[in-house]
């Protein structure tokens, strides 16, 4: 028996949009943003680690782009 789909406005629905290659609707974006805020607030050190990792990846992409330009 298939599982019941979660309605828009939930993180599960946001992920469903993304899996199907769709842009998430506003209520799903808001739900995912709220989930992320709560997650980061619960563990600020982890949030800082993630931010540092994103900056490292961004910097590496920028260097590759500049090298190929």
mmCIF file of the N, C-alpha and C atoms, coordinates in Angstrom:
data_MODEL
# 
_entry.id   MODEL 
# 
loop_
_atom_site.group_PDB 
_atom_site.id 
_atom_site.type_symbol 
_atom_site.label_atom_id 
_atom_site.label_alt_id 
_atom_site.label_comp_id 
_atom_site.label_asym_id 
_atom_site.label_entity_id 
_atom_site.label_seq_id 
_atom_site.pdbx_PDB_ins_code 
_atom_site.Cartn_x 
_atom_site.Cartn_y 
_atom_site.Cartn_z 
_atom_site.occupancy 
_atom_site.B_iso_or_equiv 
_atom_site.pdbx_formal_charge 
_atom_site.auth_seq_id 
_atom_site.auth_comp_id 
_atom_site.auth_asym_id 
_atom_site.auth_atom_id 
_atom_site.pdbx_PDB_model_num 
ATOM 1   N N  . UNK A 1 1  ? 0.842  -1.174 0.000   1.00 0.00 ? 1  UNK A N  1 
ATOM 2   C CA . UNK A 1 1  ? 0.000  0.000  0.000   1.00 0.00 ? 1  UNK A CA 1 
ATOM 3   C C  . UNK A 1 1  ? 0.894  1.247  0.000   1.00 0.00 ? 1  UNK A C  1 
ATOM 4   N N  . UNK A 1 2  ? 0.680  2.167  -0.941  1.00 0.00 ? 2  UNK A N  1 
ATOM 5   C CA . UNK A 1 2  ? 1.520  3.371  -1.003  1.00 0.00 ? 2  UNK A CA 1 
ATOM 6   C C  . UNK A 1 2  ? 1.276  4.280  0.200   1.00 0.00 ? 2  UNK A C  1 
ATOM 7   N N  . UNK A 1 3  ? 2.334  5.005  0.543   1.00 0.00 ? 3  UNK A N  1 
ATOM 8   C CA . UNK A 1 3  ? 2.221  5.958  1.648   1.00 0.00 ? 3  UNK A CA 1 
ATOM 9   C C  . UNK A 1 3  ? 1.413  7.162  1.219   1.00 0.00 ? 3  UNK A C  1 
ATOM 10  N N  . UNK A 1 4  ? 0.812  7.792  2.196   1.00 0.00 ? 4  UNK A N  1 
ATOM 11  C CA . UNK A 1 4  ? 0.036  9.005  1.936   1.00 0.00 ? 4  UNK A CA 1 
ATOM 12  C C  . UNK A 1 4  ? 0.999  10.171 1.719   1.00 0.00 ? 4  UNK A C  1 
ATOM 13  N N  . UNK A 1 5  ? 0.777  10.934 0.655   1.00 0.00 ? 5  UNK A N  1 
ATOM 14  C CA . UNK A 1 5  ? 1.623  12.095 0.381   1.00 0.00 ? 5  UNK A CA 1 
ATOM 15  C C  . UNK A 1 5  ? 1.339  13.196 1.388   1.00 0.00 ? 5  UNK A C  1 
ATOM 16  N N  . UNK A 1 6  ? 2.421  13.811 1.848   1.00 0.00 ? 6  UNK A N  1 
ATOM 17  C CA . UNK A 1 6  ? 2.272  14.939 2.755   1.00 0.00 ? 6  UNK A CA 1 
ATOM 18  C C  . UNK A 1 6  ? 1.822  16.160 1.951   1.00 0.00 ? 6  UNK A C  1 
ATOM 19  N N  . UNK A 1 7  ? 0.992  16.995 2.541   1.00 0.00 ? 7  UNK A N  1 
ATOM 20  C CA . UNK A 1 7  ? 0.505  18.173 1.819   1.00 0.00 ? 7  UNK A CA 1 
ATOM 21  C C  . UNK A 1 7  ? 1.592  19.241 1.686   1.00 0.00 ? 7  UNK A C  1 
ATOM 22  N N  . UNK A 1 8  ? 1.398  20.143 0.750   1.00 0.00 ? 8  UNK A N  1 
ATOM 23  C CA . UNK A 1 8  ? 2.314  21.280 0.633   1.00 0.00 ? 8  UNK A CA 1 
ATOM 24  C C  . UNK A 1 8  ? 2.344  22.021 1.957   1.00 0.00 ? 8  UNK A C  1 
ATOM 25  N N  . UNK A 1 9  ? 3.507  22.579 2.261   1.00 0.00 ? 9  UNK A N  1 
ATOM 26  C CA . UNK A 1 9  ? 3.681  23.269 3.533   1.00 0.00 ? 9  UNK A CA 1 
ATOM 27  C C  . UNK A 1 9  ? 4.435  22.411 4.532   1.00 0.00 ? 9  UNK A C  1 
ATOM 28  N N  . UNK A 1 10 ? 5.018  21.310 4.052   1.00 0.00 ? 10 UNK A N  1 
ATOM 29  C CA . UNK A 1 10 ? 5.806  20.435 4.910   1.00 0.00 ? 10 UNK A CA 1 
ATOM 30  C C  . UNK A 1 10 ? 7.170  20.209 4.256   1.00 0.00 ? 10 UNK A C  1 
ATOM 31  N N  . UNK A 1 11 ? 8.198  19.901 5.059   1.00 0.00 ? 11 UNK A N  1 
ATOM 32  C CA . UNK A 1 11 ? 9.502  19.586 4.469   1.00 0.00 ? 11 UNK A CA 1 
ATOM 33  C C  . UNK A 1 11 ? 9.436  18.399 3.503   1.00 0.00 ? 11 UNK A C  1 
ATOM 34  N N  . UNK A 1 12 ? 8.580  17.431 3.791   1.00 0.00 ? 12 UNK A N  1 
ATOM 35  C CA . UNK A 1 12 ? 8.446  16.277 2.890   1.00 0.00 ? 12 UNK A CA 1 
ATOM 36  C C  . UNK A 1 12 ? 7.935  16.716 1.520   1.00 0.00 ? 12 UNK A C  1 
ATOM 37  N N  . UNK A 1 13 ? 6.995  17.617 1.488   1.00 0.00 ? 13 UNK A N  1 
ATOM 38  C CA . UNK A 1 13 ? 6.468  18.101 0.214   1.00 0.00 ? 13 UNK A CA 1 
ATOM 39  C C  . UNK A 1 13 ? 7.535  18.913 -0.531  1.00 0.00 ? 13 UNK A C  1 
ATOM 40  N N  . UNK A 1 14 ? 8.337  19.678 0.197   1.00 0.00 ? 14 UNK A N  1 
ATOM 41  C CA . UNK A 1 14 ? 9.445  20.419 -0.419  1.00 0.00 ? 14 UNK A CA 1 
ATOM 42  C C  . UNK A 1 14 ? 10.375 19.445 -1.136  1.00 0.00 ? 14 UNK A C  1 
ATOM 43  N N  . UNK A 1 15 ? 10.748 18.350 -0.449  1.00 0.00 ? 15 UNK A N  1 
ATOM 44  C CA . UNK A 1 15 ? 11.639 17.365 -1.049  1.00 0.00 ? 15 UNK A CA 1 
ATOM 45  C C  . UNK A 1 15 ? 10.984 16.682 -2.252  1.00 0.00 ? 15 UNK A C  1 
ATOM 46  N N  . UNK A 1 16 ? 9.694  16.473 -2.192  1.00 0.00 ? 16 UNK A N  1 
ATOM 47  C CA . UNK A 1 16 ? 8.980  15.878 -3.325  1.00 0.00 ? 16 UNK A CA 1 
ATOM 48  C C  . UNK A 1 16 ? 9.074  16.790 -4.551  1.00 0.00 ? 16 UNK A C  1 
ATOM 49  N N  . UNK A 1 17 ? 8.866  18.099 -4.328  1.00 0.00 ? 17 UNK A N  1 
ATOM 50  C CA . UNK A 1 17 ? 9.024  19.055 -5.438  1.00 0.00 ? 17 UNK A CA 1 
ATOM 51  C C  . UNK A 1 17 ? 10.408 18.891 -6.059  1.00 0.00 ? 17 UNK A C  1 
ATOM 52  N N  . UNK A 1 18 ? 11.427 18.877 -5.226  1.00 0.00 ? 18 UNK A N  1 
ATOM 53  C CA . UNK A 1 18 ? 12.801 18.813 -5.707  1.00 0.00 ? 18 UNK A CA 1 
ATOM 54  C C  . UNK A 1 18 ? 13.087 17.492 -6.432  1.00 0.00 ? 18 UNK A C  1 
ATOM 55  N N  . UNK A 1 19 ? 12.605 16.393 -5.901  1.00 0.00 ? 19 UNK A N  1 
ATOM 56  C CA . UNK A 1 19 ? 12.805 15.086 -6.556  1.00 0.00 ? 19 UNK A CA 1 
ATOM 57  C C  . UNK A 1 19 ? 12.188 15.059 -7.952  1.00 0.00 ? 19 UNK A C  1 
ATOM 58  N N  . UNK A 1 20 ? 11.093 15.772 -8.109  1.00 0.00 ? 20 UNK A N  1 
ATOM 59  C CA . UNK A 1 20 ? 10.400 15.795 -9.403  1.00 0.00 ? 20 UNK A CA 1 
ATOM 60  C C  . UNK A 1 20 ? 10.920 16.892 -10.329 1.00 0.00 ? 20 UNK A C  1 
ATOM 61  N N  . UNK A 1 21 ? 11.965 17.590 -9.897  1.00 0.00 ? 21 UNK A N  1 
ATOM 62  C CA . UNK A 1 21 ? 12.560 18.630 -10.726 1.00 0.00 ? 21 UNK A CA 1 
ATOM 63  C C  . UNK A 1 21 ? 11.746 19.902 -10.804 1.00 0.00 ? 21 UNK A C  1 
ATOM 64  N N  . UNK A 1 22 ? 10.873 20.101 -9.824  1.00 0.00 ? 22 UNK A N  1 
ATOM 65  C CA . UNK A 1 22 ? 10.008 21.285 -9.803  1.00 0.00 ? 22 UNK A CA 1 
ATOM 66  C C  . UNK A 1 22 ? 10.584 22.353 -8.875  1.00 0.00 ? 22 UNK A C  1 
ATOM 67  N N  . UNK A 1 23 ? 10.183 23.586 -9.122  1.00 0.00 ? 23 UNK A N  1 
ATOM 68  C CA . UNK A 1 23 ? 10.449 24.637 -8.145  1.00 0.00 ? 23 UNK A CA 1 
ATOM 69  C C  . UNK A 1 23 ? 9.455  24.445 -7.011  1.00 0.00 ? 23 UNK A C  1 
ATOM 70  N N  . UNK A 1 24 ? 9.942  24.552 -5.783  1.00 0.00 ? 24 UNK A N  1 
ATOM 71  C CA . UNK A 1 24 ? 9.055  24.386 -4.634  1.00 0.00 ? 24 UNK A CA 1 
ATOM 72  C C  . UNK A 1 24 ? 8.119  25.589 -4.526  1.00 0.00 ? 24 UNK A C  1 
ATOM 73  N N  . UNK A 1 25 ? 6.900  25.325 -4.102  1.00 0.00 ? 25 UNK A N  1 
ATOM 74  C CA . UNK A 1 25 ? 5.940  26.418 -3.920  1.00 0.00 ? 25 UNK A CA 1 
ATOM 75  C C  . UNK A 1 25 ? 6.312  27.219 -2.661  1.00 0.00 ? 25 UNK A C  1 
ATOM 76  N N  . UNK A 1 26 ? 5.752  28.390 -2.510  1.00 0.00 ? 26 UNK A N  1 
ATOM 77  C CA . UNK A 1 26 ? 6.098  29.286 -1.413  1.00 0.00 ? 26 UNK A CA 1 
ATOM 78  C C  . UNK A 1 26 ? 5.876  28.636 -0.045  1.00 0.00 ? 26 UNK A C  1 
ATOM 79  N N  . UNK A 1 27 ? 4.767  27.937 0.147   1.00 0.00 ? 27 UNK A N  1 
ATOM 80  C CA . UNK A 1 27 ? 4.504  27.355 1.475   1.00 0.00 ? 27 UNK A CA 1 
ATOM 81  C C  . UNK A 1 27 ? 5.503  26.240 1.783   1.00 0.00 ? 27 UNK A C  1 
ATOM 82  N N  . UNK A 1 28 ? 5.936  25.502 0.777   1.00 0.00 ? 28 UNK A N  1 
ATOM 83  C CA . UNK A 1 28 ? 6.946  24.471 1.003   1.00 0.00 ? 28 UNK A CA 1 
ATOM 84  C C  . UNK A 1 28 ? 8.309  25.097 1.302   1.00 0.00 ? 28 UNK A C  1 
ATOM 85  N N  . UNK A 1 29 ? 8.639  26.168 0.585   1.00 0.00 ? 29 UNK A N  1 
ATOM 86  C CA . UNK A 1 29 ? 9.881  26.885 0.886   1.00 0.00 ? 29 UNK A CA 1 
ATOM 87  C C  . UNK A 1 29 ? 9.878  27.404 2.314   1.00 0.00 ? 29 UNK A C  1 
ATOM 88  N N  . UNK A 1 30 ? 8.759  27.964 2.733   1.00 0.00 ? 30 UNK A N  1 
ATOM 89  C CA . UNK A 1 30 ? 8.653  28.480 4.100   1.00 0.00 ? 30 UNK A CA 1 
ATOM 90  C C  . UNK A 1 30 ? 8.799  27.363 5.128   1.00 0.00 ? 30 UNK A C  1 
ATOM 91  N N  . UNK A 1 31 ? 8.193  26.217 4.854   1.00 0.00 ? 31 UNK A N  1 
ATOM 92  C CA . UNK A 1 31 ? 8.285  25.086 5.785   1.00 0.00 ? 31 UNK A CA 1 
ATOM 93  C C  . UNK A 1 31 ? 9.729  24.598 5.897   1.00 0.00 ? 31 UNK A C  1 
ATOM 94  N N  . UNK A 1 32 ? 10.424 24.518 4.776   1.00 0.00 ? 32 UNK A N  1 
ATOM 95  C CA . UNK A 1 32 ? 11.812 24.056 4.801   1.00 0.00 ? 32 UNK A CA 1 
ATOM 96  C C  . UNK A 1 32 ? 12.705 25.090 5.485   1.00 0.00 ? 32 UNK A C  1 
ATOM 97  N N  . UNK A 1 33 ? 12.445 26.368 5.259   1.00 0.00 ? 33 UNK A N  1 
ATOM 98  C CA . UNK A 1 33 ? 13.217 27.419 5.922   1.00 0.00 ? 33 UNK A CA 1 
ATOM 99  C C  . UNK A 1 33 ? 13.046 27.345 7.428   1.00 0.00 ? 33 UNK A C  1 
ATOM 100 N N  . UNK A 1 34 ? 11.823 27.136 7.864   1.00 0.00 ? 34 UNK A N  1 
ATOM 101 C CA . UNK A 1 34 ? 11.565 27.023 9.296   1.00 0.00 ? 34 UNK A CA 1 
ATOM 102 C C  . UNK A 1 34 ? 12.270 25.804 9.890   1.00 0.00 ? 34 UNK A C  1 
ATOM 103 N N  . UNK A 1 35 ? 12.242 24.716 9.164   1.00 0.00 ? 35 UNK A N  1 
ATOM 104 C CA . UNK A 1 35 ? 12.929 23.508 9.644   1.00 0.00 ? 35 UNK A CA 1 
ATOM 105 C C  . UNK A 1 35 ? 14.427 23.766 9.779   1.00 0.00 ? 35 UNK A C  1 
ATOM 106 N N  . UNK A 1 36 ? 15.016 24.416 8.776   1.00 0.00 ? 36 UNK A N  1 
ATOM 107 C CA . UNK A 1 36 ? 16.447 24.707 8.826   1.00 0.00 ? 36 UNK A CA 1 
ATOM 108 C C  . UNK A 1 36 ? 16.782 25.662 9.965   1.00 0.00 ? 36 UNK A C  1 
ATOM 109 N N  . UNK A 1 37 ? 15.956 26.693 10.144  1.00 0.00 ? 37 UNK A N  1 
ATOM 110 C CA . UNK A 1 37 ? 16.201 27.627 11.250  1.00 0.00 ? 37 UNK A CA 1 
ATOM 111 C C  . UNK A 1 37 ? 16.182 26.906 12.595  1.00 0.00 ? 37 UNK A C  1 
ATOM 112 N N  . UNK A 1 38 ? 15.214 26.039 12.783  1.00 0.00 ? 38 UNK A N  1 
ATOM 113 C CA . UNK A 1 38 ? 15.105 25.294 14.038  1.00 0.00 ? 38 UNK A CA 1 
ATOM 114 C C  . UNK A 1 38 ? 16.310 24.375 14.226  1.00 0.00 ? 38 UNK A C  1 
ATOM 115 N N  . UNK A 1 39 ? 16.724 23.743 13.154  1.00 0.00 ? 39 UNK A N  1 
ATOM 116 C CA . UNK A 1 39 ? 17.863 22.833 13.221  1.00 0.00 ? 39 UNK A CA 1 
ATOM 117 C C  . UNK A 1 39 ? 19.139 23.589 13.579  1.00 0.00 ? 39 UNK A C  1 
ATOM 118 N N  . UNK A 1 40 ? 19.367 24.719 12.929  1.00 0.00 ? 40 UNK A N  1 
ATOM 119 C CA . UNK A 1 40 ? 20.569 25.501 13.207  1.00 0.00 ? 40 UNK A CA 1 
ATOM 120 C C  . UNK A 1 40 ? 20.527 26.114 14.601  1.00 0.00 ? 40 UNK A C  1 
ATOM 121 N N  . UNK A 1 41 ? 19.366 26.521 15.049  1.00 0.00 ? 41 UNK A N  1 
ATOM 122 C CA . UNK A 1 41 ? 19.248 27.097 16.386  1.00 0.00 ? 41 UNK A CA 1 
ATOM 123 C C  . UNK A 1 41 ? 19.543 26.046 17.458  1.00 0.00 ? 41 UNK A C  1 
ATOM 124 N N  . UNK A 1 42 ? 19.192 24.805 17.182  1.00 0.00 ? 42 UNK A N  1 
ATOM 125 C CA . UNK A 1 42 ? 19.414 23.734 18.144  1.00 0.00 ? 42 UNK A CA 1 
ATOM 126 C C  . UNK A 1 42 ? 20.900 23.386 18.271  1.00 0.00 ? 42 UNK A C  1 
ATOM 127 N N  . UNK A 1 43 ? 21.687 23.625 17.215  1.00 0.00 ? 43 UNK A N  1 
ATOM 128 C CA . UNK A 1 43 ? 23.106 23.278 17.239  1.00 0.00 ? 43 UNK A CA 1 
ATOM 129 C C  . UNK A 1 43 ? 23.915 24.356 16.513  1.00 0.00 ? 43 UNK A C  1 
ATOM 130 N N  . UNK A 1 44 ? 24.185 25.475 17.196  1.00 0.00 ? 44 UNK A N  1 
ATOM 131 C CA . UNK A 1 44 ? 24.874 26.594 16.534  1.00 0.00 ? 44 UNK A CA 1 
ATOM 132 C C  . UNK A 1 44 ? 26.268 26.237 16.012  1.00 0.00 ? 44 UNK A C  1 
ATOM 133 N N  . UNK A 1 45 ? 26.983 25.366 16.713  1.00 0.00 ? 45 UNK A N  1 
ATOM 134 C CA . UNK A 1 45 ? 28.315 24.990 16.241  1.00 0.00 ? 45 UNK A CA 1 
ATOM 135 C C  . UNK A 1 45 ? 28.229 24.259 14.901  1.00 0.00 ? 45 UNK A C  1 
ATOM 136 N N  . UNK A 1 46 ? 27.261 23.388 14.761  1.00 0.00 ? 46 UNK A N  1 
ATOM 137 C CA . UNK A 1 46 ? 27.056 22.679 13.495  1.00 0.00 ? 46 UNK A CA 1 
ATOM 138 C C  . UNK A 1 46 ? 26.713 23.675 12.384  1.00 0.00 ? 46 UNK A C  1 
ATOM 139 N N  . UNK A 1 47 ? 25.911 24.673 12.702  1.00 0.00 ? 47 UNK A N  1 
ATOM 140 C CA . UNK A 1 47 ? 25.561 25.699 11.720  1.00 0.00 ? 47 UNK A CA 1 
ATOM 141 C C  . UNK A 1 47 ? 26.810 26.434 11.246  1.00 0.00 ? 47 UNK A C  1 
ATOM 142 N N  . UNK A 1 48 ? 27.722 26.750 12.165  1.00 0.00 ? 48 UNK A N  1 
ATOM 143 C CA . UNK A 1 48 ? 28.962 27.423 11.774  1.00 0.00 ? 48 UNK A CA 1 
ATOM 144 C C  . UNK A 1 48 ? 29.816 26.513 10.892  1.00 0.00 ? 48 UNK A C  1 
ATOM 145 N N  . UNK A 1 49 ? 29.881 25.225 11.239  1.00 0.00 ? 49 UNK A N  1 
ATOM 146 C CA . UNK A 1 49 ? 30.644 24.284 10.418  1.00 0.00 ? 49 UNK A CA 1 
ATOM 147 C C  . UNK A 1 49 ? 30.082 24.214 8.998   1.00 0.00 ? 49 UNK A C  1 
ATOM 148 N N  . UNK A 1 50 ? 28.774 24.151 8.877   1.00 0.00 ? 50 UNK A N  1 
ATOM 149 C CA . UNK A 1 50 ? 28.146 24.098 7.558   1.00 0.00 ? 50 UNK A CA 1 
ATOM 150 C C  . UNK A 1 50 ? 28.429 25.367 6.761   1.00 0.00 ? 50 UNK A C  1 
ATOM 151 N N  . UNK A 1 51 ? 28.386 26.510 7.415   1.00 0.00 ? 51 UNK A N  1 
ATOM 152 C CA . UNK A 1 51 ? 28.664 27.782 6.738   1.00 0.00 ? 51 UNK A CA 1 
ATOM 153 C C  . UNK A 1 51 ? 30.108 27.816 6.237   1.00 0.00 ? 51 UNK A C  1 
ATOM 154 N N  . UNK A 1 52 ? 31.051 27.346 7.060   1.00 0.00 ? 52 UNK A N  1 
ATOM 155 C CA . UNK A 1 52 ? 32.455 27.307 6.628   1.00 0.00 ? 52 UNK A CA 1 
ATOM 156 C C  . UNK A 1 52 ? 32.625 26.373 5.431   1.00 0.00 ? 52 UNK A C  1 
ATOM 157 N N  . UNK A 1 53 ? 31.973 25.218 5.472   1.00 0.00 ? 53 UNK A N  1 
ATOM 158 C CA . UNK A 1 53 ? 32.069 24.261 4.366   1.00 0.00 ? 53 UNK A CA 1 
ATOM 159 C C  . UNK A 1 53 ? 31.487 24.853 3.085   1.00 0.00 ? 53 UNK A C  1 
ATOM 160 N N  . UNK A 1 54 ? 30.362 25.550 3.177   1.00 0.00 ? 54 UNK A N  1 
ATOM 161 C CA . UNK A 1 54 ? 29.776 26.189 1.987   1.00 0.00 ? 54 UNK A CA 1 
ATOM 162 C C  . UNK A 1 54 ? 30.734 27.223 1.410   1.00 0.00 ? 54 UNK A C  1 
ATOM 163 N N  . UNK A 1 55 ? 31.397 27.981 2.265   1.00 0.00 ? 55 UNK A N  1 
ATOM 164 C CA . UNK A 1 55 ? 32.346 28.984 1.776   1.00 0.00 ? 55 UNK A CA 1 
ATOM 165 C C  . UNK A 1 55 ? 33.540 28.323 1.090   1.00 0.00 ? 55 UNK A C  1 
ATOM 166 N N  . UNK A 1 56 ? 34.031 27.210 1.638   1.00 0.00 ? 56 UNK A N  1 
ATOM 167 C CA . UNK A 1 56 ? 35.144 26.506 1.001   1.00 0.00 ? 56 UNK A CA 1 
ATOM 168 C C  . UNK A 1 56 ? 34.736 26.013 -0.388  1.00 0.00 ? 56 UNK A C  1 
ATOM 169 N N  . UNK A 1 57 ? 33.548 25.438 -0.493  1.00 0.00 ? 57 UNK A N  1 
ATOM 170 C CA . UNK A 1 57 ? 33.076 24.949 -1.792  1.00 0.00 ? 57 UNK A CA 1 
ATOM 171 C C  . UNK A 1 57 ? 32.901 26.101 -2.780  1.00 0.00 ? 57 UNK A C  1 
ATOM 172 N N  . UNK A 1 58 ? 32.314 27.194 -2.314  1.00 0.00 ? 58 UNK A N  1 
ATOM 173 C CA . UNK A 1 58 ? 32.100 28.360 -3.168  1.00 0.00 ? 58 UNK A CA 1 
ATOM 174 C C  . UNK A 1 58 ? 33.442 28.885 -3.670  1.00 0.00 ? 58 UNK A C  1 
ATOM 175 N N  . UNK A 1 59 ? 34.421 29.011 -2.767  1.00 0.00 ? 59 UNK A N  1 
ATOM 176 C CA . UNK A 1 59 ? 35.736 29.521 -3.149  1.00 0.00 ? 59 UNK A CA 1 
ATOM 177 C C  . UNK A 1 59 ? 36.401 28.608 -4.169  1.00 0.00 ? 59 UNK A C  1 
ATOM 178 N N  . UNK A 1 60 ? 36.287 27.303 -3.970  1.00 0.00 ? 60 UNK A N  1 
ATOM 179 C CA . UNK A 1 60 ? 36.893 26.361 -4.917  1.00 0.00 ? 60 UNK A CA 1 
ATOM 180 C C  . UNK A 1 60 ? 36.235 26.487 -6.292  1.00 0.00 ? 60 UNK A C  1 
ATOM 181 N N  . UNK A 1 61 ? 34.909 26.629 -6.321  1.00 0.00 ? 61 UNK A N  1 
ATOM 182 C CA . UNK A 1 61 ? 34.223 26.798 -7.618  1.00 0.00 ? 61 UNK A CA 1 
ATOM 183 C C  . UNK A 1 61 ? 34.676 28.079 -8.301  1.00 0.00 ? 61 UNK A C  1 
ATOM 184 N N  . UNK A 1 62 ? 34.811 29.150 -7.535  1.00 0.00 ? 62 UNK A N  1 
ATOM 185 C CA . UNK A 1 62 ? 35.237 30.426 -8.114  1.00 0.00 ? 62 UNK A CA 1 
ATOM 186 C C  . UNK A 1 62 ? 36.639 30.301 -8.709  1.00 0.00 ? 62 UNK A C  1 
ATOM 187 N N  . UNK A 1 63 ? 37.546 29.625 -7.998  1.00 0.00 ? 63 UNK A N  1 
ATOM 188 C CA . UNK A 1 63 ? 38.910 29.463 -8.515  1.00 0.00 ? 63 UNK A CA 1 
ATOM 189 C C  . UNK A 1 63 ? 38.909 28.644 -9.810  1.00 0.00 ? 63 UNK A C  1 
ATOM 190 N N  . UNK A 1 64 ? 38.083 27.590 -9.862  1.00 0.00 ? 64 UNK A N  1 
ATOM 191 C CA . UNK A 1 64 ? 38.006 26.782 -11.091 1.00 0.00 ? 64 UNK A CA 1 
ATOM 192 C C  . UNK A 1 64 ? 37.466 27.618 -12.246 1.00 0.00 ? 64 UNK A C  1 
ATOM 193 N N  . UNK A 1 65 ? 36.446 28.418 -11.983 1.00 0.00 ? 65 UNK A N  1 
ATOM 194 C CA . UNK A 1 65 ? 35.888 29.264 -13.046 1.00 0.00 ? 65 UNK A CA 1 
ATOM 195 C C  . UNK A 1 65 ? 36.908 30.270 -13.563 1.00 0.00 ? 65 UNK A C  1 
ATOM 196 N N  . UNK A 1 66 ? 37.647 30.869 -12.644 1.00 0.00 ? 66 UNK A N  1 
ATOM 197 C CA . UNK A 1 66 ? 38.652 31.853 -13.051 1.00 0.00 ? 66 UNK A CA 1 
ATOM 198 C C  . UNK A 1 66 ? 39.772 31.190 -13.836 1.00 0.00 ? 66 UNK A C  1 
ATOM 199 N N  . UNK A 1 67 ? 40.120 29.957 -13.482 1.00 0.00 ? 67 UNK A N  1 
ATOM 200 C CA . UNK A 1 67 ? 41.187 29.240 -14.179 1.00 0.00 ? 67 UNK A CA 1 
ATOM 201 C C  . UNK A 1 67 ? 40.782 28.872 -15.603 1.00 0.00 ? 67 UNK A C  1 
ATOM 202 N N  . UNK A 1 68 ? 39.497 28.623 -15.825 1.00 0.00 ? 68 UNK A N  1 
ATOM 203 C CA . UNK A 1 68 ? 39.047 28.225 -17.156 1.00 0.00 ? 68 UNK A CA 1 
ATOM 204 C C  . UNK A 1 68 ? 38.628 29.417 -18.018 1.00 0.00 ? 68 UNK A C  1 
ATOM 205 N N  . UNK A 1 69 ? 38.488 30.576 -17.405 1.00 0.00 ? 69 UNK A N  1 
ATOM 206 C CA . UNK A 1 69 ? 38.037 31.756 -18.161 1.00 0.00 ? 69 UNK A CA 1 
ATOM 207 C C  . UNK A 1 69 ? 39.139 32.379 -18.964 1.00 0.00 ? 69 UNK A C  1 
# 
